[in-house]
Amino acid sequence: MSDFTVVTALYNIGRENIDGRKWDEYLSWFSKTLKINCHMIVFVPSELKEFVETHRERLKTDIIVQELNETPYYHLSPKIADIVKDAEYNKKMNDSHRIECSSSLYTCIQYSKFKWMKKAASMYENNHFIWMDAGLSRFFDDLNITAKYPGPNGASLMMQQKGKIISQLFCNSYPDLFSAEEISKEYFWDNRSYVMGGMFAGNKSAIEKIDELTEDIIANDMVANGLINNEQIALGYLVKKHGNLFAVFVNQGTHMGHRNYELINIIGS
């Protein structure tokens, strides 16, 4: 019987002063995300350790305390801070007012999820792993968080797709991107995300590969070239470039009965 692990993290980067999203809102969402009935590995600063312990109660949990300045991509934050203040960058980047184009810490945290997944896979290398953003519970809808997660169908799906990253694509929002056979690196300047970054899943080998590829993008394709964009843009490029690495669920939109983050329910089924 294969084991499954949900991996998540939460850090206060002062987002309320950037785009108005309140820290108390995140804590509320996080408290529900932590109720998922699955072994969980949680990366948090020391100030949130007790919060996690309280909301995980008797559920199997590994809490890894990392302060903000110890997170995997924090070392890039000074360079990213310079990039987002650069006039040429802001002129060329589509919708440069987005938080990922104005907060160096936000971007560092978004890309760190791949390193955190890799760390989790090194701890329990025979498990299957599900990344879940700390605030993802706002999309749980009627998900039964007391039931074992993933559900039988979701567990079977993950075992069948061993060696692949299970992710969700949206086909109707940007049909040109969804239908394209390939996407060039000019896409790194785009603001249209068609791949869901808040949740994805895979085993150790797939996680190690996606970590390697995303590190190459943020360090060499983006920061080294005076550019930064979110991890969903990186994933959108990689889905086309390395299609064999991905097993994708295509969300056709609410008119087909799919909710925004339907992958939550697919893996929970």
C-alpha contacts under 8 A as a table, 3 or more apart, distances in Angstrom:
res1	aa1	res2	aa2	distance
2	S	126	N	7.58
2	S	127	N	6.33
2	S	128	H	7.42
2	S	159	M	7.87
3	D	126	N	7.55
3	D	127	N	4.95
3	D	128	H	6.38
4	F	38	C	7.01
4	F	39	H	6.70
4	F	127	N	5.40
4	F	128	H	4.84
4	F	129	F	5.84
4	F	130	I	7.65
4	F	150	P	7.51
5	T	38	C	6.30
5	T	39	H	4.93
5	T	40	M	5.34
5	T	41	I	7.04
5	T	127	N	6.78
5	T	128	H	6.27
5	T	129	F	4.87
5	T	130	I	6.19
6	V	38	C	6.58
6	V	39	H	6.29
6	V	40	M	4.68
6	V	41	I	6.33
6	V	129	F	5.80
6	V	130	I	4.68
6	V	131	W	5.89
6	V	132	M	6.70
7	V	40	M	5.72
7	V	41	I	4.86
7	V	42	V	5.94
7	V	116	W	7.59
7	V	117	M	6.62
7	V	120	A	7.31
7	V	129	F	6.96
7	V	130	I	6.03
7	V	131	W	4.95
7	V	132	M	6.17
8	T	40	M	7.68
8	T	41	I	6.56
8	T	42	V	5.11
8	T	43	F	6.39
8	T	113	K	7.76
8	T	131	W	6.14
8	T	132	M	5.42
8	T	133	D	5.78
8	T	134	A	5.81
9	A	42	V	5.44
9	A	43	F	4.51
9	A	44	V	5.68
9	A	113	K	7.85
9	A	133	D	6.97
9	A	134	A	5.89
10	L	30	F	7.94
10	L	43	F	6.84
10	L	44	V	5.60
10	L	45	P	7.96
10	L	134	A	5.90
11	Y	44	V	6.46
11	Y	45	P	6.90
11	Y	68	L	6.86
11	Y	109	I	7.93
12	N	15	R	7.27
12	N	23	W	6.96
13	I	105	L	6.41
13	I	106	Y	6.87
14	G	17	N	5.84
14	G	18	I	7.10
14	G	23	W	7.62
15	R	18	I	4.97
15	R	19	D	6.11
15	R	20	G	6.50
15	R	21	R	5.89
15	R	22	K	6.87
15	R	23	W	7.33
16	E	19	D	5.83
16	E	20	G	4.07
16	E	21	R	4.66
16	E	22	K	4.84
16	E	23	W	6.73
17	N	20	G	5.83
17	N	21	R	7.99
18	I	21	R	7.90
18	I	99	I	6.86
18	I	103	S	7.66
19	D	99	I	6.72
21	R	25	E	7.30
22	K	25	E	5.28
22	K	26	Y	6.75
23	W	26	Y	5.10
23	W	27	L	6.32
24	D	27	L	5.04
24	D	28	S	6.21
25	E	28	S	5.11
25	E	29	W	6.29
26	Y	29	W	5.09
26	Y	30	F	5.85
26	Y	134	A	7.53
26	Y	135	G	5.84
27	L	30	F	4.92
27	L	31	S	6.02
28	S	31	S	5.28
28	S	32	K	6.84
29	W	32	K	5.41
29	W	33	T	6.30
29	W	134	A	7.02
29	W	135	G	4.84
29	W	136	L	7.03
29	W	137	S	5.59
29	W	138	R	6.15
30	F	33	T	4.92
30	F	34	L	6.06
30	F	134	A	5.05
30	F	135	G	5.32
30	F	136	L	7.79
30	F	137	S	7.12
31	S	34	L	5.30
31	S	35	K	6.89
31	S	52	V	7.78
31	S	55	H	6.04
32	K	35	K	5.21
32	K	36	I	7.51
32	K	137	S	6.00
33	T	36	I	5.87
33	T	134	A	6.30
33	T	135	G	6.86
33	T	136	L	6.66
33	T	137	S	5.05
34	L	52	V	7.26
34	L	55	H	6.19
34	L	56	R	5.90
35	K	55	H	6.69
35	K	56	R	6.17
35	K	145	I	6.32
35	K	146	T	7.36
36	I	145	I	5.16
36	I	146	T	6.78
36	I	148	K	7.90
36	I	149	Y	6.77
37	N	59	L	6.97
37	N	145	I	6.28
37	N	146	T	5.75
37	N	147	A	6.18
37	N	148	K	5.07
37	N	149	Y	5.47
38	C	59	L	7.27
38	C	60	K	7.21
38	C	148	K	6.33
38	C	149	Y	5.36
38	C	150	P	7.45
39	H	59	L	6.89
39	H	60	K	4.93
39	H	61	T	5.75
40	M	60	K	6.53
40	M	61	T	4.86
40	M	62	D	6.32
41	I	61	T	5.82
41	I	62	D	4.70
41	I	63	I	5.93
41	I	64	I	7.30
41	I	120	A	6.93
42	V	52	V	7.97
42	V	61	T	7.43
42	V	62	D	6.25
42	V	63	I	4.90
42	V	64	I	6.01
43	F	63	I	6.13
43	F	64	I	4.87
43	F	65	V	5.92
43	F	66	Q	6.48
43	F	116	W	7.67
44	V	47	E	7.85
44	V	48	L	6.01
44	V	49	K	6.64
44	V	63	I	7.41
44	V	64	I	6.51
44	V	65	V	5.25
44	V	66	Q	5.78
44	V	67	E	7.07
45	P	48	L	5.76
45	P	49	K	6.89
45	P	65	V	5.25
45	P	66	Q	5.02
45	P	67	E	4.45
45	P	68	L	6.53
46	S	49	K	5.28
46	S	65	V	5.65
46	S	66	Q	7.08
46	S	67	E	6.72
47	E	50	E	7.28
48	L	51	F	5.04
48	L	52	V	6.31
49	K	52	V	5.29
49	K	53	E	6.29
49	K	63	I	7.13
49	K	65	V	7.18
50	E	53	E	4.95
50	E	54	T	6.07
51	F	54	T	5.22
51	F	55	H	6.38
52	V	55	H	5.30
52	V	56	R	5.90
52	V	63	I	7.78
53	E	56	R	5.33
53	E	57	E	6.03
54	T	57	E	5.48
56	R	59	L	5.42
56	R	60	K	7.75
56	R	61	T	7.16
66	Q	69	N	7.91
66	Q	70	E	5.65
66	Q	71	T	6.29
67	E	70	E	5.19
67	E	71	T	6.68
68	L	71	T	5.47
68	L	74	Y	7.34
69	N	74	Y	5.75
69	N	75	H	7.83
70	E	74	Y	6.70
71	T	74	Y	5.51
71	T	109	I	7.45
71	T	112	S	6.94
72	P	75	H	7.48
72	P	108	C	7.68
72	P	112	S	5.44
72	P	115	K	6.51
72	P	116	W	7.88
73	Y	76	L	5.61
73	Y	77	S	7.24
73	Y	108	C	4.99
73	Y	109	I	7.07
73	Y	111	Y	7.12
73	Y	112	S	5.89
74	Y	77	S	5.29
74	Y	105	L	7.16
74	Y	108	C	5.76
74	Y	109	I	7.80
75	H	78	P	7.20
76	L	79	K	5.52
76	L	80	I	6.15
76	L	108	C	7.17
77	S	80	I	4.99
77	S	81	A	5.90
77	S	104	S	5.21
77	S	105	L	6.17
77	S	108	C	6.63
78	P	81	A	5.05
78	P	82	D	6.41
78	P	104	S	7.51
79	K	82	D	5.19
79	K	83	I	6.35
79	K	223	V	7.16
80	I	83	I	4.94
80	I	84	V	6.27
80	I	104	S	5.24
80	I	223	V	6.77
80	I	228	I	6.96
81	A	84	V	5.47
81	A	85	K	6.52
81	A	102	S	7.77
81	A	103	S	7.06
81	A	104	S	5.13
82	D	85	K	5.36
82	D	86	D	6.41
83	I	86	D	5.20
83	I	89	Y	6.74
83	I	223	V	7.78
83	I	226	G	5.67
83	I	227	L	6.43
83	I	228	I	7.30
84	V	89	Y	6.80
84	V	90	N	6.92
84	V	101	C	5.71
84	V	102	S	5.45
84	V	103	S	7.50
84	V	104	S	7.56
84	V	228	I	7.64
85	K	89	Y	7.79
85	K	90	N	7.49
85	K	102	S	7.59
86	D	89	Y	5.35
86	D	90	N	6.36
87	A	90	N	5.18
87	A	91	K	6.13
88	E	91	K	5.03
88	E	92	K	6.24
89	Y	92	K	5.34
89	Y	93	M	5.90
89	Y	226	G	7.12
89	Y	227	L	6.73
90	N	93	M	5.36
90	N	96	S	5.53
91	K	96	S	7.81
92	K	189	W	7.18
93	M	96	S	5.47
93	M	189	W	5.09
93	M	190	D	6.73
93	M	191	N	7.95
94	N	189	W	6.18
94	N	190	D	5.39
94	N	191	N	5.55
95	D	98	R	6.20
95	D	191	N	6.39
96	S	101	C	5.33
96	S	102	S	7.32
97	H	101	C	6.24
97	H	102	S	6.53
98	R	101	C	5.29
98	R	102	S	6.51
99	I	102	S	5.05
99	I	103	S	5.62
99	I	106	Y	7.13
100	E	103	S	5.71
100	E	104	S	7.20
100	E	106	Y	6.11
100	E	107	T	5.54
100	E	228	I	7.70
100	E	229	N	6.08
100	E	230	N	5.84
101	C	104	S	7.71
101	C	228	I	6.81
101	C	229	N	6.46
103	S	106	Y	5.40
103	S	107	T	6.80
104	S	107	T	5.46
104	S	108	C	6.34
105	L	108	C	5.01
105	L	109	I	6.21
106	Y	109	I	5.30
106	Y	110	Q	6.24
107	T	110	Q	5.02
107	T	111	Y	6.31
107	T	228	I	7.98
107	T	229	N	7.46
107	T	230	N	6.28
107	T	231	E	7.83
108	C	111	Y	5.53
108	C	112	S	6.08
109	I	112	S	4.97
109	I	113	K	6.87
110	Q	113	K	5.98
110	Q	230	N	7.10
110	Q	231	E	6.27
111	Y	114	F	6.12
111	Y	115	K	7.62
111	Y	214	T	7.53
111	Y	218	I	7.94
111	Y	230	N	7.83
111	Y	231	E	5.97
112	S	115	K	5.14
112	S	116	W	6.17
113	K	116	W	4.97
113	K	117	M	6.10
113	K	131	W	7.55
114	F	117	M	5.09
114	F	118	K	6.25
114	F	207	I	7.29
114	F	210	I	7.16
114	F	211	D	5.13
114	F	214	T	7.67
115	K	118	K	4.95
115	K	119	K	6.18
115	K	211	D	6.27
116	W	119	K	5.01
116	W	120	A	6.19
117	M	120	A	5.02
117	M	121	A	6.16
117	M	129	F	7.39
117	M	131	W	7.03
117	M	207	I	6.69
118	K	121	A	5.03
118	K	122	S	6.29
118	K	204	K	7.27
118	K	207	I	6.00
118	K	208	E	5.98
118	K	211	D	7.05
119	K	122	S	5.12
119	K	123	M	6.52
120	A	123	M	5.15
120	A	124	Y	6.40
120	A	125	E	7.80
120	A	129	F	7.93
121	A	124	Y	5.24
121	A	125	E	4.71
121	A	126	N	7.75
121	A	127	N	7.25
121	A	129	F	7.39
121	A	203	N	7.44
121	A	204	K	5.26
121	A	207	I	7.61
122	S	125	E	5.27
122	S	204	K	7.64
124	Y	127	N	5.67
125	E	203	N	7.85
125	E	204	K	5.86
126	N	203	N	7.59
126	N	204	K	7.26
127	N	203	N	6.56
127	N	204	K	7.56
128	H	158	M	7.20
128	H	159	M	7.76
128	H	201	A	7.38
128	H	202	G	5.77
128	H	203	N	4.60
128	H	204	K	7.27
129	F	201	A	5.47
129	F	202	G	5.44
129	F	203	N	5.92
129	F	204	K	7.91
130	I	199	M	7.00
130	I	200	F	5.84
130	I	201	A	4.21
130	I	202	G	6.67
131	W	198	G	7.37
131	W	199	M	5.15
131	W	200	F	5.33
131	W	201	A	5.97
132	M	136	L	6.53
132	M	198	G	5.91
132	M	199	M	4.77
132	M	200	F	7.23
133	D	136	L	5.23
133	D	198	G	5.07
133	D	199	M	6.50
134	A	137	S	7.53
135	G	138	R	6.36
136	L	139	F	5.76
136	L	140	F	7.14
136	L	198	G	6.93
137	S	140	F	4.90
137	S	141	D	7.99
138	R	141	D	7.25
139	F	260	N	7.27
139	F	261	Y	6.41
140	F	143	L	5.31
140	F	264	I	7.09
140	F	265	N	7.93
143	L	265	N	6.92
143	L	268	G	7.75
144	N	147	A	5.69
145	I	148	K	7.73
145	I	149	Y	7.80
147	A	151	G	7.71
148	K	151	G	6.10
149	Y	267	I	7.78
149	Y	268	G	5.71
150	P	153	N	7.87
150	P	154	G	5.41
150	P	155	A	5.56
150	P	267	I	5.48
150	P	268	G	4.59
150	P	269	S	7.03
151	G	154	G	5.17
151	G	155	A	5.96
151	G	267	I	6.49
151	G	268	G	4.59
151	G	269	S	4.74
152	P	155	A	5.15
152	P	156	S	6.18
152	P	268	G	7.87
152	P	269	S	6.52
153	N	156	S	5.11
153	N	157	L	6.15
153	N	266	I	7.82
153	N	267	I	7.03
153	N	268	G	7.57
153	N	269	S	5.43
154	G	157	L	5.03
154	G	158	M	6.25
154	G	266	I	6.10
154	G	267	I	3.84
154	G	268	G	5.64
154	G	269	S	5.58
155	A	158	M	5.22
155	A	159	M	6.32
155	A	267	I	6.91
156	S	159	M	5.20
156	S	160	Q	6.12
157	L	160	Q	5.12
157	L	161	Q	6.21
157	L	267	I	7.63
158	M	161	Q	5.18
158	M	162	K	6.40
158	M	166	I	7.59
158	M	201	A	7.62
158	M	202	G	7.00
159	M	162	K	5.33
161	Q	164	K	5.63
161	Q	165	I	7.87
161	Q	166	I	7.51
161	Q	202	G	7.84
161	Q	247	A	6.87
162	K	202	G	6.83
162	K	203	N	6.18
162	K	206	A	7.83
163	G	202	G	6.78
163	G	203	N	6.09
163	G	204	K	7.68
163	G	205	S	5.78
163	G	206	A	4.84
163	G	245	L	7.27
164	K	202	G	5.89
164	K	203	N	7.38
164	K	206	A	5.25
164	K	244	N	7.57
164	K	245	L	4.94
164	K	246	F	5.06
164	K	247	A	5.92
165	I	200	F	6.67
165	I	201	A	5.57
165	I	202	G	4.80
165	I	203	N	7.82
165	I	206	A	5.91
165	I	207	I	7.24
165	I	210	I	7.82
165	I	245	L	6.14
165	I	246	F	4.71
165	I	247	A	5.88
165	I	248	V	7.96
166	I	200	F	5.55
166	I	201	A	5.02
166	I	202	G	6.15
166	I	246	F	5.95
166	I	247	A	4.75
166	I	248	V	5.66
166	I	249	F	7.54
167	S	195	V	7.45
167	S	196	M	6.81
167	S	199	M	7.09
167	S	200	F	4.88
167	S	201	A	6.85
167	S	246	F	7.04
167	S	247	A	6.46
167	S	248	V	4.99
167	S	249	F	6.26
167	S	263	L	7.47
168	Q	195	V	5.95
168	Q	196	M	5.43
168	Q	200	F	7.57
168	Q	248	V	5.49
168	Q	249	F	4.82
168	Q	250	V	5.87
168	Q	251	N	6.74
168	Q	261	Y	7.93
168	Q	263	L	6.27
169	L	178	F	7.76
169	L	194	Y	5.72
169	L	195	V	4.59
169	L	196	M	6.23
169	L	248	V	6.58
169	L	249	F	6.23
169	L	250	V	4.92
169	L	251	N	5.97
170	F	173	S	6.38
170	F	174	Y	7.74
170	F	178	F	7.33
170	F	194	Y	5.20
170	F	195	V	6.42
170	F	196	M	7.82
170	F	250	V	5.90
170	F	251	N	4.97
170	F	252	Q	6.25
170	F	253	G	7.27
171	C	174	Y	6.56
171	C	175	P	5.64
171	C	178	F	5.53
171	C	179	S	7.90
171	C	194	Y	7.27
171	C	250	V	6.56
171	C	251	N	6.44
171	C	252	Q	5.66
171	C	253	G	7.73
172	N	175	P	5.38
172	N	252	Q	6.26
172	N	253	G	6.76
173	S	194	Y	7.07
174	Y	177	L	5.59
174	Y	178	F	6.34
174	Y	192	R	7.26
174	Y	194	Y	6.67
175	P	178	F	4.91
175	P	179	S	5.84
176	D	179	S	5.35
176	D	180	A	5.94
177	L	180	A	5.25
177	L	183	I	7.52
177	L	194	Y	7.37
178	F	194	Y	7.00
180	A	183	I	6.73
180	A	240	K	7.97
181	E	240	K	6.62
182	E	240	K	5.20
182	E	241	K	6.59
183	I	186	E	7.91
183	I	187	Y	6.70
183	I	237	Y	6.02
183	I	240	K	6.42
183	I	241	K	7.50
184	S	187	Y	5.95
184	S	237	Y	7.42
185	K	188	F	5.59
185	K	237	Y	7.37
186	E	189	W	5.81
186	E	190	D	7.48
187	Y	190	D	5.09
187	Y	233	I	7.34
187	Y	237	Y	7.19
188	F	222	M	7.70
188	F	227	L	7.98
188	F	228	I	7.74
188	F	229	N	6.49
188	F	233	I	6.36
188	F	234	A	7.14
188	F	237	Y	7.99
189	W	227	L	7.83
189	W	229	N	7.20
190	D	233	I	7.57
191	N	233	I	7.62
192	R	233	I	7.45
193	S	196	M	7.56
193	S	232	Q	5.81
193	S	233	I	5.73
193	S	236	G	6.95
194	Y	232	Q	7.51
194	Y	233	I	7.96
194	Y	236	G	6.51
195	V	232	Q	5.76
195	V	233	I	7.56
195	V	235	L	6.48
195	V	236	G	5.54
196	M	199	M	6.61
196	M	200	F	7.83
196	M	232	Q	6.32
196	M	261	Y	7.84
197	G	200	F	6.95
197	G	231	E	6.66
197	G	232	Q	5.12
197	G	235	L	7.57
199	M	263	L	7.67
199	M	264	I	7.67
202	G	206	A	5.77
202	G	207	I	6.11
203	N	206	A	5.54
203	N	207	I	6.11
204	K	207	I	5.14
204	K	208	E	6.14
205	S	208	E	5.25
205	S	209	K	6.37
206	A	209	K	5.16
206	A	210	I	6.25
206	A	245	L	7.10
207	I	210	I	5.22
207	I	211	D	6.02
208	E	211	D	5.17
208	E	212	E	6.23
209	K	212	E	5.12
209	K	213	L	6.26
210	I	213	L	5.08
210	I	214	T	6.02
211	D	214	T	5.32
211	D	215	E	5.99
212	E	215	E	5.28
212	E	216	D	6.32
213	L	216	D	5.17
213	L	217	I	6.41
213	L	238	L	7.87
214	T	217	I	5.01
214	T	218	I	6.21
214	T	231	E	7.87
214	T	234	A	6.72
214	T	235	L	7.80
215	E	218	I	5.37
215	E	219	A	5.91
215	E	220	N	7.91
216	D	219	A	5.43
216	D	220	N	5.37
216	D	221	D	6.76
217	I	220	N	5.56
217	I	221	D	4.70
217	I	222	M	6.01
217	I	234	A	6.91
218	I	221	D	6.02
218	I	222	M	4.95
218	I	223	V	5.96
218	I	228	I	7.20
219	A	222	M	5.93
219	A	223	V	5.24
219	A	224	A	6.08
220	N	223	V	6.26
220	N	224	A	5.12
220	N	225	N	7.22
221	D	224	A	6.31
221	D	225	N	6.25
221	D	227	L	7.84
222	M	225	N	5.31
222	M	226	G	6.29
222	M	227	L	4.52
222	M	228	I	5.30
222	M	229	N	7.68
223	V	226	G	5.15
223	V	227	L	5.24
223	V	228	I	6.07
224	A	227	L	7.42
229	N	233	I	6.72
229	N	234	A	7.79
230	N	233	I	5.62
230	N	234	A	6.83
231	E	234	A	4.90
231	E	235	L	6.14
232	Q	235	L	4.95
232	Q	236	G	6.01
233	I	236	G	4.95
233	I	237	Y	6.38
234	A	237	Y	5.28
234	A	238	L	6.28
235	L	238	L	4.93
235	L	239	V	6.01
236	G	239	V	5.42
236	G	240	K	6.99
237	Y	240	K	5.67
237	Y	241	K	6.23
238	L	241	K	4.77
238	L	242	H	5.42
238	L	243	G	7.20
239	V	242	H	5.58
239	V	243	G	4.99
239	V	245	L	7.72
239	V	246	F	6.56
240	K	243	G	5.34
242	H	245	L	5.71
242	H	246	F	7.51
243	G	246	F	5.56
244	N	247	A	7.77
249	F	263	L	7.17
251	N	258	H	6.40
251	N	260	N	7.89
251	N	262	E	6.99
252	Q	255	H	7.63
252	Q	256	M	6.15
252	Q	258	H	6.84
253	G	256	M	5.71
253	G	257	G	7.01
253	G	258	H	5.52
253	G	259	R	6.96
253	G	260	N	7.26
254	T	257	G	4.89
254	T	258	H	4.78
254	T	259	R	5.61
254	T	260	N	7.24
255	H	258	H	7.22
258	H	261	Y	8.00
258	H	262	E	5.88
259	R	262	E	5.10
261	Y	264	I	5.99
261	Y	265	N	7.89
262	E	265	N	5.35
262	E	266	I	6.31
263	L	266	I	4.80
263	L	267	I	6.11
264	I	267	I	5.66
264	I	268	G	6.08
265	N	268	G	4.72
265	N	269	S	5.77
266	I	269	S	5.32
